Amino acid sequence: NSQTGALEPPNNWISVFGGPAWTYDERRGEFYLHQFTKKQADLNYRNPAVVEEMTKMLSFWLEKGVDGFRLDAINHMFEDAQLRDEPPGWGAPGTYDELDHIYTKDNPDTYNVVYGWRQLCDDFGRRMNKTIIIMTEAYASIENTMLYYEDATGTRQGAHMPFNFQLIYDFRHDQNAIGLKQSIDFWLNHMPARHTASWVAGSHDHSRVGSRVGLEHVDQVLTLLHTLPGTSITYYGEEIGMLDFKDAQLYDNRDPNRTPMQWDNSISAGFSTNRTTWLRLHPDYPTRNVAMQEAAEKSTLKHFRTLTALRRHPTLVHGEFKHRTVGRDVYAFSRELHGEDTLVTVLNMATSSRTVDLGDFVNLPARLTVEIAQPMSNYKAG
């Protein structure tokens, strides 16, 4: 402060986790920026040497044989070059949303770096005769998210698939078929042509699927993710219906959905030979684990494996997608491909049985075969 001489940060920017986004370093006699924790110093991507060095790092891992990159929180890559104060937002004082982050998020310069890295991966992929995947993670508006696919003219390519969080936001225990269809349409209608959708139901940042939608809907969500057109992304533990454990919260309010994977009913659920783990285990691990579900006649894990195997079917890889609702409770869609079987997914979101007329899906035979039935269903495959 020019009047008092007190040390003050360059502006009012705040961290995603609360508190100032600036920390004073005694040794250097300067403030440094961190959009997240103070242990995560921000890199200045406006310095060409930084971009060059990060690009070298990508090349290093490409030469090691990696198949792709996930660019985490990518919309925080660039900040305002003038370091201007951000205006007030809609959140309570002391929270991240206290400010409107027009200078620390979604800067247009971010996309140019992503497009450049996509070009790097494509060039390397052509040389090695393989596809190198880029995925981006950004909590942003749908318009800003779609620019990670490609630029406004469609001439520069970016991520093969930005993370699609719509189902995390929209699919809750009280969701109905109409809302589900709207959520899926929202992404598909905004997605540029000839690109691939991604479907995400859980992540390290959000409550687990089983806790959010109820255990009775876990198998339903897995069926949805694996039969929609695009890429299904699985957060560990969804394969067995793991739940949040609130008492595990120790370091972060996201700890309840980050507890150790439950492999069996042995010490520490087979995750560790130690009797204690960094985060506590969910107490249901003796009965909800991989080993028990492998041994069961029907289980979420077996359902998951059947779905992942079915995804190799040409119709699910290349088939045309048509969907509709039957009232508020039933969501159904077909996948059709010339010369291949047509696959129809029917999800009953009600608590009781429903009779469904699939007549709106043309070219279906008079008699259908059950390919996959959820573990709780009265139907059997075959």
C-alpha positions as CSV (number, residue, x, y, z in Angstrom):
1,N,0.0,0.0,0.0
2,S,1.6,3.3,-1.1
3,Q,0.1,5.1,1.9
4,T,0.5,2.7,4.7
5,G,3.4,0.6,3.4
6,A,1.5,-2.6,4.3
7,L,1.9,-5.5,1.9
8,E,-1.2,-6.1,-0.3
9,P,-1.8,-8.5,-3.1
10,P,-2.0,-7.1,-6.7
11,N,-5.8,-7.4,-6.9
12,N,-8.9,-8.9,-5.3
13,W,-8.8,-12.3,-6.9
14,I,-9.8,-15.2,-4.7
15,S,-9.0,-18.9,-4.8
16,V,-11.5,-21.6,-5.9
17,F,-11.1,-23.0,-2.4
18,G,-11.7,-19.7,-0.7
19,G,-9.4,-17.0,0.6
20,P,-7.0,-14.8,-1.5
21,A,-5.5,-16.3,-4.7
22,W,-2.3,-14.6,-3.8
23,T,0.3,-15.7,-1.2
24,Y,3.4,-13.7,-0.2
25,D,6.7,-15.4,-0.5
26,E,9.2,-14.0,2.1
27,R,12.3,-15.3,0.3
28,R,11.4,-13.7,-3.1
29,G,9.7,-10.7,-1.5
30,E,6.8,-11.1,-4.0
31,F,3.2,-12.4,-4.2
32,Y,2.6,-15.5,-6.3
33,L,-0.8,-16.5,-7.8
34,H,-2.6,-19.8,-7.1
35,Q,-6.1,-20.3,-8.4
36,F,-6.4,-23.3,-6.1
37,T,-4.3,-24.1,-3.0
38,K,-1.2,-22.2,-2.1
39,K,0.7,-25.4,-2.9
40,Q,-0.3,-25.1,-6.5
41,A,1.5,-22.0,-7.8
42,D,0.1,-20.8,-11.1
43,L,2.1,-21.0,-14.3
44,N,2.2,-17.9,-16.5
45,Y,1.1,-19.2,-19.9
46,R,1.6,-15.7,-21.3
47,N,5.3,-16.4,-21.2
48,P,6.1,-18.3,-24.4
49,A,8.9,-20.2,-22.6
50,V,6.3,-21.7,-20.3
51,V,4.1,-22.9,-23.2
52,E,7.2,-24.3,-24.9
53,E,8.3,-26.2,-21.8
54,M,4.9,-27.7,-21.2
55,T,4.7,-28.7,-24.9
56,K,8.1,-30.5,-24.4
57,M,6.5,-32.3,-21.4
58,L,3.7,-33.6,-23.6
59,S,6.2,-34.7,-26.2
60,F,8.2,-36.5,-23.5
61,W,5.1,-38.6,-22.5
62,L,4.1,-39.2,-26.0
63,E,7.5,-40.8,-26.6
64,K,6.9,-42.9,-23.5
65,G,3.8,-44.3,-25.2
66,V,0.9,-42.7,-23.5
67,D,-2.4,-42.8,-25.3
68,G,-3.7,-39.4,-24.4
69,F,-4.0,-36.5,-21.9
70,R,-6.7,-35.2,-19.6
71,L,-6.4,-31.4,-19.2
72,D,-7.7,-30.7,-15.7
73,A,-9.4,-27.4,-14.8
74,I,-8.2,-26.1,-18.2
75,N,-10.4,-23.0,-18.2
76,H,-8.2,-21.6,-15.4
77,M,-5.1,-21.6,-17.6
78,F,-5.0,-17.8,-18.4
79,E,-5.7,-14.7,-16.4
80,D,-6.2,-11.1,-17.3
81,A,-2.9,-9.6,-18.4
82,Q,-3.8,-6.3,-16.7
83,L,-4.5,-8.0,-13.4
84,R,-7.8,-6.1,-13.0
85,D,-10.1,-6.6,-10.0
86,E,-13.0,-8.9,-10.6
87,P,-16.6,-7.5,-10.1
88,P,-19.0,-8.7,-7.5
89,G,-20.7,-12.0,-8.1
90,W,-23.8,-13.7,-6.7
91,G,-22.2,-15.7,-3.9
92,A,-22.0,-15.1,-0.2
93,P,-19.0,-13.2,1.2
94,G,-16.0,-15.4,1.6
95,T,-17.1,-17.9,-1.0
96,Y,-15.6,-18.3,-4.5
97,D,-18.7,-17.0,-6.1
98,E,-18.5,-13.8,-4.2
99,L,-16.8,-12.5,-7.4
100,D,-17.7,-12.8,-11.0
101,H,-14.7,-14.5,-12.5
102,I,-14.4,-12.6,-15.8
103,Y,-10.7,-12.2,-15.5
104,T,-9.5,-15.6,-14.1
105,K,-11.6,-18.1,-16.1
106,D,-12.6,-19.0,-19.7
107,N,-10.0,-16.7,-21.3
108,P,-10.0,-17.1,-25.1
109,D,-6.3,-17.5,-25.2
110,T,-6.8,-20.9,-23.5
111,Y,-8.3,-22.4,-26.6
112,N,-5.3,-21.6,-28.8
113,V,-3.0,-23.6,-26.5
114,V,-5.4,-26.5,-26.5
115,Y,-5.6,-26.4,-30.3
116,G,-1.8,-26.3,-30.5
117,W,-1.5,-29.4,-28.3
118,R,-4.1,-31.2,-30.4
119,Q,-2.0,-30.5,-33.5
120,L,1.0,-31.9,-31.6
121,C,-0.9,-35.1,-30.7
122,D,-2.3,-35.5,-34.2
123,D,1.2,-35.1,-35.8
124,F,2.7,-37.7,-33.4
125,G,-0.3,-40.0,-33.9
126,R,0.1,-40.0,-37.7
127,R,3.8,-40.9,-37.2
128,M,2.9,-43.8,-34.9
129,N,-0.3,-44.8,-36.7
130,K,-2.5,-44.3,-33.6
131,T,-4.9,-41.7,-32.2
132,I,-3.8,-39.7,-29.2
133,I,-6.8,-38.6,-27.2
134,I,-7.2,-35.2,-25.6
135,M,-9.9,-34.7,-23.0
136,T,-10.6,-31.4,-21.3
137,E,-12.2,-30.8,-17.9
138,A,-13.8,-27.4,-17.4
139,Y,-16.8,-26.2,-15.4
140,A,-18.0,-23.6,-17.9
141,S,-21.0,-22.5,-19.9
142,I,-22.1,-24.8,-22.7
143,E,-20.9,-22.2,-25.3
144,N,-17.4,-22.0,-23.8
145,T,-17.3,-25.8,-23.3
146,M,-18.1,-26.5,-27.0
147,L,-15.1,-24.3,-28.1
148,Y,-12.8,-27.0,-26.6
149,Y,-14.0,-29.3,-29.5
150,E,-13.0,-26.8,-32.2
151,D,-12.8,-23.1,-33.0
152,A,-15.8,-21.1,-34.2
153,T,-14.9,-21.8,-37.9
154,G,-14.3,-25.5,-37.4
155,T,-10.8,-25.2,-38.9
156,R,-8.8,-25.8,-35.7
157,Q,-9.5,-28.9,-33.6
158,G,-9.1,-29.2,-29.8
159,A,-10.3,-31.9,-27.4
160,H,-11.7,-35.1,-28.8
161,M,-14.1,-34.9,-26.0
162,P,-14.7,-32.2,-23.3
163,F,-16.1,-33.7,-20.1
164,N,-19.9,-33.5,-20.1
165,F,-21.2,-33.0,-16.6
166,Q,-24.9,-32.5,-17.5
167,L,-25.9,-35.9,-16.0
168,I,-24.1,-35.1,-12.8
169,Y,-26.1,-31.8,-12.5
170,D,-29.4,-33.1,-13.8
171,F,-29.8,-36.8,-12.9
172,R,-31.0,-36.9,-9.3
173,H,-33.2,-39.4,-7.4
174,D,-36.3,-37.4,-8.4
175,Q,-35.4,-37.2,-12.1
176,N,-38.0,-38.2,-14.6
177,A,-37.8,-39.3,-18.2
178,I,-38.7,-35.9,-19.6
179,G,-35.9,-34.1,-17.7
180,L,-33.4,-36.9,-18.7
181,K,-34.2,-36.5,-22.4
182,Q,-33.8,-32.7,-22.1
183,S,-30.4,-33.1,-20.4
184,I,-29.2,-35.4,-23.2
185,D,-30.6,-33.1,-25.9
186,F,-28.9,-30.1,-24.3
187,W,-25.5,-31.6,-25.0
188,L,-26.1,-33.2,-28.3
189,N,-27.8,-30.1,-29.7
190,H,-24.9,-27.9,-28.8
191,M,-22.1,-30.3,-29.9
192,P,-20.5,-29.5,-33.3
193,A,-21.1,-32.0,-36.1
194,R,-18.9,-35.0,-36.5
195,H,-17.7,-34.9,-32.9
196,T,-18.0,-37.4,-30.0
197,A,-20.1,-36.9,-26.9
198,S,-18.8,-37.9,-23.5
199,W,-21.1,-39.1,-20.7
200,V,-20.1,-38.7,-17.1
201,A,-22.2,-39.6,-14.1
202,G,-19.7,-39.3,-11.3
203,S,-16.3,-37.8,-10.5
204,H,-13.9,-37.0,-7.7
205,D,-15.6,-33.6,-7.4
206,H,-19.2,-34.8,-6.9
207,S,-21.2,-37.1,-4.7
208,R,-21.2,-40.7,-5.9
209,V,-23.9,-41.9,-8.2
210,G,-25.4,-44.3,-5.6
211,S,-25.7,-41.5,-3.0
212,R,-27.0,-39.0,-5.5
213,V,-29.6,-41.0,-7.4
214,G,-30.2,-43.9,-5.0
215,L,-28.9,-47.5,-5.2
216,E,-32.0,-48.5,-7.1
217,H,-30.9,-46.3,-10.0
218,V,-27.2,-47.2,-10.2
219,D,-27.6,-50.0,-12.7
220,Q,-29.9,-47.8,-14.7
221,V,-27.3,-45.0,-14.9
222,L,-24.7,-47.5,-16.0
223,T,-27.0,-48.8,-18.8
224,L,-27.6,-45.3,-20.0
225,L,-23.9,-44.3,-20.1
226,H,-22.9,-47.4,-22.0
227,T,-25.6,-47.3,-24.7
228,L,-25.8,-43.6,-25.5
229,P,-23.8,-42.5,-28.6
230,G,-20.3,-41.5,-27.5
231,T,-17.8,-42.3,-24.8
232,S,-18.7,-43.6,-21.4
233,I,-16.5,-42.3,-18.6
234,T,-16.5,-44.3,-15.3
235,Y,-15.4,-43.0,-11.9
236,Y,-13.9,-45.9,-9.9
237,G,-16.3,-47.6,-7.6
238,E,-19.4,-47.0,-9.9
239,E,-18.9,-50.6,-11.1
240,I,-20.0,-51.9,-7.7
241,G,-22.3,-49.0,-6.6
242,M,-20.0,-47.5,-4.0
243,L,-21.5,-44.8,-1.8
244,D,-20.3,-41.6,-0.2
245,F,-19.0,-41.9,3.4
246,K,-19.6,-38.6,5.2
247,D,-17.5,-39.6,8.2
248,A,-14.5,-39.9,5.9
249,Q,-14.3,-36.2,5.5
250,L,-10.9,-35.1,6.8
251,Y,-9.1,-32.8,4.4
252,D,-11.7,-31.7,1.9
253,N,-15.5,-31.7,1.6
254,R,-15.0,-34.1,-1.4
255,D,-13.4,-36.8,0.7
256,P,-16.6,-38.7,1.2
257,N,-16.7,-39.7,-2.5
258,R,-12.9,-40.4,-2.6
259,T,-12.7,-43.3,-0.2
260,P,-10.6,-46.4,-1.1
261,M,-11.8,-48.9,-3.7
262,Q,-13.5,-51.9,-2.1
263,W,-11.9,-55.0,-3.6
264,D,-12.9,-57.6,-1.0
265,N,-13.8,-58.1,2.7
266,S,-10.2,-58.4,4.0
267,I,-8.2,-55.8,5.8
268,S,-8.8,-52.3,4.3
269,A,-11.0,-53.9,1.7
270,G,-8.0,-55.3,-0.1
271,F,-6.9,-51.7,-1.1
272,S,-4.0,-51.8,1.4
273,T,-2.4,-54.3,3.7
274,N,-2.3,-51.6,6.3
275,R,-5.1,-51.5,8.9
276,T,-5.7,-47.8,8.4
277,T,-5.8,-45.8,5.2
278,W,-5.4,-42.1,4.5
279,L,-9.2,-41.8,4.1
280,R,-11.4,-44.1,6.1
281,L,-13.2,-47.0,4.3
282,H,-16.9,-47.0,3.9
283,P,-18.3,-49.4,6.6
284,D,-20.3,-51.3,4.0
285,Y,-17.1,-52.7,2.3
286,P,-17.5,-56.2,3.8
287,T,-20.7,-56.7,1.8
288,R,-20.2,-54.3,-1.1
289,N,-17.0,-55.2,-2.9
290,V,-15.6,-56.7,-6.1
291,A,-15.1,-60.2,-4.8
292,M,-18.6,-60.6,-3.5
293,Q,-20.2,-59.2,-6.7
294,E,-18.0,-61.5,-8.8
295,A,-19.4,-64.5,-6.9
296,A,-23.0,-63.4,-7.0
297,E,-25.4,-64.7,-9.6
298,K,-26.4,-61.1,-10.4
299,S,-24.6,-57.9,-9.5
300,T,-23.9,-54.4,-10.5
301,L,-20.3,-55.4,-11.4
302,K,-21.5,-58.2,-13.7
303,H,-24.0,-55.8,-15.3
304,F,-21.2,-53.3,-15.9
305,R,-19.0,-55.9,-17.5
306,T,-21.7,-57.1,-19.8
307,L,-22.4,-53.5,-20.9
308,T,-18.7,-52.8,-21.6
309,A,-18.5,-56.0,-23.7
310,L,-21.7,-55.0,-25.6
311,R,-20.1,-51.6,-26.5
312,R,-18.0,-53.3,-29.1
313,H,-21.2,-54.1,-31.1
314,P,-21.0,-52.2,-34.4
315,T,-24.4,-50.7,-33.8
316,L,-23.3,-49.1,-30.5
317,V,-20.1,-47.8,-32.1
318,H,-21.6,-46.4,-35.3
319,G,-25.4,-46.6,-35.0
320,E,-27.9,-43.7,-35.5
321,F,-29.5,-42.5,-32.3
322,K,-33.2,-41.7,-31.8
323,H,-34.9,-41.2,-28.5
324,R,-38.2,-40.4,-26.9
325,T,-40.2,-40.5,-23.7
326,V,-43.3,-42.5,-22.8
327,G,-45.1,-40.3,-20.3
328,R,-42.9,-39.0,-17.4
329,D,-41.5,-42.3,-16.4
330,V,-40.0,-44.1,-19.3
331,Y,-37.1,-43.0,-21.4
332,A,-36.3,-45.1,-24.5
333,F,-33.8,-44.8,-27.4
334,S,-32.8,-46.9,-30.4
335,R,-29.4,-47.4,-32.1
336,E,-29.7,-48.4,-35.7
337,L,-27.0,-49.4,-38.3
338,H,-27.7,-50.8,-41.7
339,G,-26.9,-54.5,-41.9
340,E,-26.7,-54.9,-38.1
341,D,-29.1,-55.6,-35.2
342,T,-31.0,-52.6,-33.9
343,L,-30.6,-52.1,-30.2
344,V,-33.2,-50.4,-28.0
345,T,-32.6,-49.2,-24.5
346,V,-35.7,-48.8,-22.2
347,L,-35.3,-47.2,-18.8
348,N,-38.3,-47.2,-16.4
349,M,-37.7,-44.4,-13.9
350,A,-40.9,-45.1,-11.9
351,T,-41.1,-47.2,-8.8
352,S,-43.6,-49.7,-10.4
353,S,-43.7,-51.5,-13.7
354,R,-44.8,-49.9,-16.9
355,T,-46.1,-51.3,-20.3
356,V,-44.3,-49.6,-23.2
357,D,-45.3,-49.3,-26.8
358,L,-42.1,-49.1,-29.0
359,G,-44.1,-48.6,-32.2
360,D,-42.6,-45.1,-32.7
361,F,-39.2,-46.8,-33.4
362,V,-39.5,-47.9,-37.1
363,N,-38.0,-51.0,-38.6
364,L,-38.2,-53.0,-35.3
365,P,-39.2,-56.6,-35.7
366,A,-42.5,-57.8,-34.1
367,R,-40.5,-59.8,-31.5
368,L,-37.5,-58.5,-29.6
369,T,-34.8,-60.3,-27.7
370,V,-33.6,-59.1,-24.3
371,E,-29.9,-58.6,-24.7
372,I,-29.2,-57.2,-21.2
373,A,-31.4,-57.0,-18.2
374,Q,-30.5,-55.0,-15.1
375,P,-29.9,-57.1,-12.0
376,M,-33.1,-55.9,-10.4
377,S,-35.2,-56.5,-13.5
378,N,-37.8,-59.3,-13.8
379,Y,-36.5,-59.9,-17.3
380,K,-33.7,-62.2,-18.2
381,A,-31.3,-62.0,-21.1
382,G,-32.1,-64.3,-24.1
